[in-house]
Amino acid sequence: MLRYPGLIFATLTLFACKAGPSGSERSEGPIRSGSDSSDLVTLLISSTEEEIDDGLANIGEELSANPGVQTPVLGEPEIHLTDEKSGVRFTRPPAVRGLYVNAWAAGSRTRMDALIDVAQRTEINAFVIDIKDASGYVSHSTKVEFAHEVGATEEIRIRDLSGLLTRLEQEQIYPIARIVIVKDPIVGVSRPDLAVQDSAGGVWIDSKGIVWLNPYNREVWDYHVGLAREVAQMGFPEIQWDYVRFPDAPAEERQRAVYPGSDELSKTEAIRSFLSYSREELASLGVRVTADVFGLTTSASLDVGIGQLWESFIDVVDAALPMVYPSHYWSGSFGIDTPNAYPYEIVNSALADALRRSSQVQGAGRTIPWLQDFTLGDPPYGSPEVRAQIQAAHDAGINEWVLWNPGSRYTESALEPIGGFRDEPVVRVGNTLIPVSLRWELLDTTMVLPDTLGRR
């Protein structure tokens, strides 16, 4: 029997009101849109439970992009907490090599089977799993009271988070809990007093129609720390904060933004204060605390208006994860006219800057880059482009990385198989496809070689 009562109605309601395919929450490239309504009716009526799970994973971003659509709560599994003093269940790998797993994929048995198979066949040893993404919904059946008060519990995507952790433990895959902070439309609507305010009155809304939470507000801090504490007690050994920053709006828009409770603290001081606070609050659980940051922070000497300045946060996190996606750099970055066509050079240069700056900060955390496994512009990204970024990180002296694809579908051919590559990988270096062993020969003769390139 179909175990998702009301799902057909919710799905058809979604497609009746959907304006078009959604995009990545970080603008990292196009997300594969869901099927049309007739396909979904066929899926729901004729499919096995495993196929329905996979279908839900595929349309998950569509549902998230339409917060007005009422979707069913798919079960209310009991949360099993561990003793706060008992320590974490997972041993951190010497070098994390991970994949981002969105909540819909994490809640799908079929999709998790496929992703775990990738980890078993390749160098992948970690998953970054959405606990709360930019939709504002909490992915599991949380006991955090504030989440219920604001309506963040109405779309349960991971029905058995405890069971998922048990399986990852059995498979020796290291789980990391990703929690988005200030991009939260649910809290912004339910509690407008916690949002950034407009100097003209009311809530400040950027030109994209987004409401942002106030990074100075202690209630915002405590809500997210509460979620982190809950999943840490369930067994997550690492908490990864995302959108731990101020809005990235143009300067003329930011001039209208008012931040109650700032107490004359600068934006960089506010971000540092939150990260320090969260680390202290979670210290008794023995979890690591990390933060996703703009790729630009590795090289920029200012906080570019968002409060992220490398030296101001790198010593209050166990690791910073800069999003050094080549497609996100503008023309002229590191002396390169078309950054997206030079994945090796962009990533290597950005990480060289990060390591140089960290070396000057006592107690600096690790640098673990987010790398691009999606297409945004030319050239299309496949195995040569993804492997070039991984090699660039290794050549900079960083053997850890996480791949981002908003749909959690990855280019397995770019990953080193267990036992090593049978054939030498081909990579894109100097906007040319070459065997990886020839990269230095090519770079020594190219005119676009940035001075910052490091070779190890």
C-alpha positions in Angstrom: 0.0 0.0 0.0 1.2 3.5 -0.8 2.5 4.9 2.5 2.4 8.6 1.6 -1.2 9.8 2.2 -2.0 13.1 0.5 1.2 13.0 -1.6 -0.6 12.9 -4.9 -2.6 16.0 -4.0 0.4 17.8 -2.7 2.4 17.0 -5.8 -0.3 18.0 -8.3 -0.8 21.2 -6.2 2.9 22.0 -6.6 2.9 21.7 -10.3 -0.3 23.6 -10.6 1.3 26.6 -9.0 5.0 26.2 -10.1 6.2 29.0 -12.2 9.2 27.2 -13.6 12.2 25.0 -12.7 14.1 26.1 -9.5 17.7 26.9 -9.3 20.4 26.0 -6.9 20.1 27.7 -3.5 23.7 29.0 -3.9 23.3 29.8 -7.6 25.8 27.0 -8.3 24.2 26.0 -11.6 21.0 24.6 -12.9 19.1 21.9 -11.0 17.5 19.1 -12.9 13.8 19.9 -12.8 11.2 17.3 -11.8 8.9 15.4 -14.1 5.7 16.9 -15.4 2.5 16.2 -13.5 1.3 13.3 -15.7 4.7 11.5 -15.2 4.4 12.0 -11.4 0.9 10.6 -11.3 2.2 7.5 -13.1 5.1 7.4 -10.6 2.9 7.6 -7.5 0.3 5.1 -8.7 2.5 2.4 -10.2 5.8 2.6 -8.5 7.4 0.7 -5.7 8.3 2.5 -2.5 11.9 2.7 -3.5 11.0 4.3 -6.8 8.8 6.8 -5.1 11.6 7.6 -2.7 13.8 8.3 -5.7 11.1 10.4 -7.3 10.8 12.5 -4.2 14.5 13.1 -4.2 14.3 14.3 -7.8 11.5 16.8 -7.1 12.7 17.8 -3.7 14.2 21.1 -4.8 10.9 21.9 -6.6 9.0 21.5 -3.4 11.5 23.5 -1.5 11.2 26.4 -4.0 7.5 26.6 -3.4 7.0 27.2 0.4 3.3 27.9 0.0 2.6 24.3 -1.1 1.5 22.1 1.7 3.4 18.9 1.6 2.7 15.9 3.9 4.8 15.0 6.9 6.2 11.6 5.9 6.3 9.9 9.3 7.3 11.0 12.7 10.3 8.8 13.7 11.5 8.9 17.2 14.8 10.7 17.8 17.3 8.7 19.7 19.8 10.9 21.6 23.1 9.7 23.0 24.5 10.6 26.3 26.1 14.0 26.0 29.3 12.7 27.7 29.6 9.5 25.7 31.5 11.0 22.8 30.8 10.8 19.1 30.4 7.6 17.1 32.5 8.4 14.1 36.2 8.6 13.6 37.2 11.5 11.3 39.1 10.3 8.2 42.7 11.6 8.0 41.5 13.5 4.8 37.9 14.2 4.2 36.8 13.6 0.6 33.1 14.2 0.6 29.9 14.7 -1.4 27.0 17.1 -0.6 23.8 15.1 -0.1 20.6 17.2 -0.1 17.9 16.3 2.3 15.6 14.7 -0.3 18.4 12.4 -1.4 19.4 11.6 2.2 15.8 10.6 2.8 15.6 8.3 -0.3 16.7 4.8 0.2 17.3 4.4 -3.5 19.4 7.6 -3.8 21.4 6.7 -0.6 22.1 3.2 -1.9 23.6 4.8 -5.1 25.6 7.4 -3.2 26.9 4.8 -0.7 27.9 2.6 -3.7 29.9 5.5 -5.1 31.7 5.8 -1.7 32.4 2.0 -1.6 33.9 2.1 -5.1 36.0 5.3 -4.8 38.0 7.6 -2.6 34.8 9.2 -1.1 34.6 8.8 2.6 32.2 11.6 3.9 28.8 13.0 3.2 27.6 16.5 4.0 23.9 16.1 4.8 21.3 18.9 4.9 19.8 19.3 8.4 18.3 22.7 7.5 18.8 24.1 4.0 17.9 27.5 2.5 14.2 26.6 2.4 14.1 27.0 6.2 12.7 23.5 6.7 14.3 21.2 9.2 14.9 17.9 7.4 14.1 15.5 10.3 11.5 15.2 13.0 13.2 17.7 15.4 12.3 18.2 19.1 13.6 21.8 19.0 10.6 23.8 20.1 11.4 26.9 18.2 11.3 25.0 14.9 7.7 23.9 15.6 6.7 27.4 16.7 7.8 28.9 13.3 6.5 26.1 11.1 9.9 24.7 10.1 8.7 21.1 10.8 6.0 20.8 8.1 8.2 19.1 5.5 10.1 16.1 6.9 12.5 14.9 4.2 14.6 12.5 6.3 12.1 10.2 8.0 14.7 8.2 9.9 17.8 10.2 10.6 19.0 7.9 13.4 18.7 4.9 11.0 20.7 6.8 8.4 23.5 7.5 10.8 23.6 3.9 11.8 23.9 2.8 8.2 26.7 5.4 7.6 28.5 4.1 10.6 28.3 0.5 9.3 29.6 1.7 5.9 32.3 3.8 7.6 31.2 7.0 5.9 31.8 10.1 7.9 28.6 12.3 8.2 28.7 16.1 8.5 25.5 18.1 9.4 25.0 21.1 7.2 22.8 23.9 8.8 21.9 27.0 6.9 21.6 30.1 9.1 20.6 33.5 7.8 18.8 32.5 4.6 15.6 31.3 6.2 12.2 32.4 4.7 10.2 30.5 7.3 11.7 32.2 10.3 11.7 35.5 8.4 7.9 35.3 7.8 6.9 33.8 11.2 9.3 36.0 13.3 9.9 39.2 11.3 11.5 40.7 14.4 14.5 38.3 13.8 15.0 39.5 10.3 17.1 42.4 9.0 15.0 45.6 9.2 14.5 48.3 6.6 15.4 51.9 7.4 12.1 52.9 5.8 10.2 50.6 8.1 9.3 46.9 8.2 11.5 44.0 7.1 14.4 44.6 4.6 14.0 42.6 1.4 16.7 42.4 -1.2 16.2 42.8 -4.9 15.6 39.1 -5.3 12.8 39.1 -2.8 14.8 37.4 -0.1 14.3 38.0 3.6 17.5 37.6 5.6 17.8 36.8 9.3 19.8 39.2 11.5 23.3 37.7 12.2 23.5 39.8 15.4 20.4 38.3 17.0 21.1 35.9 19.8 17.8 34.1 19.4 18.8 33.3 15.8 22.1 31.9 17.2 20.4 29.8 19.8 17.9 28.3 17.4 20.6 27.0 15.1 22.9 25.9 18.0 19.9 24.0 19.4 19.5 22.1 16.1 23.2 21.4 16.1 23.2 20.1 19.6 20.3 17.8 18.8 21.9 16.2 15.8 25.3 16.0 17.6 23.6 14.0 20.3 22.1 11.8 17.7 25.7 11.0 16.5 26.8 13.7 14.0 30.5 14.3 14.7 30.7 17.6 12.8 28.5 20.6 12.4 28.9 22.7 9.2 27.4 26.2 9.2 26.4 27.7 5.9 25.1 31.1 5.1 26.9 32.3 8.2 27.2 35.8 6.8 25.4 39.0 6.0 23.4 39.5 2.7 25.5 39.8 -0.5 23.3 42.6 -1.9 24.7 45.6 -3.8 25.9 48.5 -1.7 22.9 50.7 -2.5 20.5 48.0 -1.2 22.6 47.3 1.9 22.4 51.0 2.9 18.8 50.5 3.8 19.5 47.5 6.0 19.2 47.9 9.8 20.6 45.4 12.3 19.0 45.7 15.7 21.3 44.6 18.5 24.5 45.3 16.7 25.9 47.2 19.7 28.4 48.8 17.3 30.0 45.5 16.5 31.3 45.3 13.0 30.0 42.6 10.6 33.3 40.6 10.9 33.1 40.8 14.6 29.5 39.5 14.5 30.4 36.5 12.4 33.4 35.7 14.6 31.3 36.0 17.7 28.7 33.6 16.4 31.3 31.0 15.4 33.1 31.3 18.7 29.8 31.0 20.6 28.7 27.9 18.7 32.0 26.2 19.2 31.8 26.9 22.9 28.2 25.7 23.2 28.9 22.5 21.4 32.3 21.8 23.0 30.9 19.3 25.6 29.6 17.1 22.8 33.1 16.7 21.2 31.9 17.8 17.8 33.9 19.7 15.2 32.5 23.1 14.1 33.2 24.2 10.5 31.9 27.0 8.2 31.2 27.4 4.5 32.5 30.7 3.2 32.7 32.6 -0.1 35.6 31.5 -2.3 36.5 35.2 -2.6 37.4 35.2 1.1 40.7 33.3 0.5 42.0 36.3 -1.5 40.0 39.4 -0.6 41.6 41.8 1.9 38.1 43.1 3.0 34.9 41.4 4.0 33.2 42.5 0.8 30.2 43.5 2.9 29.2 40.1 4.2 31.3 39.9 7.3 33.6 37.1 6.1 37.3 38.1 6.4 39.7 35.1 6.5 41.8 36.2 9.4 38.7 37.0 11.5 37.2 33.5 11.5 39.9 30.9 10.6 41.0 30.5 14.2 37.5 30.0 15.7 36.6 27.0 13.4 38.0 23.6 13.0 37.9 24.1 9.3 36.8 26.7 6.8 35.3 25.5 3.5 35.7 28.2 0.8 33.5 27.7 -2.2 36.2 28.1 -4.8 34.0 27.3 -7.8 35.7 28.5 -11.0 32.4 29.5 -12.5 31.9 32.1 -9.7 35.1 34.1 -10.4 34.9 37.1 -12.6 37.0 37.8 -15.6 40.5 38.8 -14.7 40.6 36.8 -11.5 44.2 35.6 -10.9 45.0 37.1 -14.4 42.6 34.8 -16.2 40.0 36.1 -18.6 37.7 33.1 -18.5 38.0 31.5 -15.0 35.5 28.8 -15.7 37.7 27.4 -18.4 40.7 27.2 -16.1 39.5 25.0 -13.1 43.0 23.9 -12.1 44.5 27.4 -12.0 41.6 29.1 -10.2 41.4 26.5 -7.5 45.1 26.2 -7.0 45.6 29.9 -6.8 42.6 30.5 -4.4 43.8 27.8 -2.0 47.4 29.0 -2.1 46.1 32.4 -0.8 44.1 30.6 1.9 47.1 28.7 3.2 49.4 31.7 3.1 47.0 33.7 5.2 46.3 30.9 7.6 50.0 30.4 8.2 50.0 33.9 9.8 47.2 33.2 12.2 47.9 31.2 15.4 45.4 28.3 15.9 44.1 28.5 12.3 41.7 25.7 11.3 42.0 23.5 8.3 41.1 24.7 4.8 38.8 22.2 2.9 37.5 23.5 -0.4 34.1 23.0 -1.9 34.7 22.1 -5.5 32.4 22.4 -8.5 30.7 19.3 -10.0 28.0 21.2 -12.0 27.9 23.1 -15.2 27.5 26.9 -15.2 28.6 28.3 -18.6 31.3 27.0 -20.9 32.9 24.6 -20.9 30.5 22.0 -19.6 31.9 20.3 -16.5 32.7 16.7 -16.6 35.5 14.4 -15.4 38.5 16.5 -16.7 37.2 19.7 -15.1 36.3 18.0 -11.7 39.5 16.0 -11.6 41.5 19.2 -12.4 40.1 20.9 -9.3 40.9 17.9 -7.1 44.5 17.8 -8.5 44.8 21.5 -8.0 43.9 21.2 -4.3 46.4 18.3 -3.9 49.1 20.3 -5.6 48.4 23.3 -3.2 49.1 20.9 -0.3 45.4 20.2 0.6 44.3 16.6 0.4 40.7 17.2 1.5 37.7 18.5 -0.4 34.0 18.2 -0.9 32.1 18.2 -4.2 29.0 20.3 -4.6 26.2 19.4 -7.0 22.7 20.8 -6.0 21.0 17.6 -7.1 23.6 15.4 -5.4 24.4 13.6 -8.7 28.2 13.3 -9.2 30.8 12.5 -11.9 32.1 9.3 -10.6 34.7 9.0 -13.4 36.5 12.0 -11.8 37.0 10.1 -8.5 39.9 7.8 -7.8 38.6 4.2 -7.6 39.6 1.9 -4.8 42.9 0.5 -5.9 43.8 3.5 -8.0 43.1 4.6 -11.6 43.5 2.0 -14.3 44.2 4.7 -16.9 45.8 8.1 -16.3 43.2 10.8 -15.7 42.7 13.5 -18.2 42.3 17.0 -16.7 41.6 20.5 -18.0 44.7 22.7 -17.5 45.4 25.8 -19.5 42.0 25.3 -21.1 43.4 22.2 -22.7 42.6 18.5 -22.0 45.8 16.7 -21.1 47.0 13.7 -19.1 47.4 14.8 -15.5 51.2 14.0 -15.5 51.8 16.7 -18.2 50.2 19.5 -16.2 53.5 21.1 -15.1 55.0 20.9 -18.6 52.0 22.8 -19.9 51.8 25.3 -17.1 55.5 26.2 -17.5 54.8 27.3 -21.0 51.4 28.9 -20.7 51.0 32.7 -20.6 48.2 32.5 -18.1 50.2 30.9 -15.3 49.3 32.9 -12.1 52.2 33.7 -9.8 50.4 32.1 -6.9 50.3 28.5 -8.3 51.9 26.1 -5.8 53.3 22.8 -6.7 53.9 20.0 -4.1 
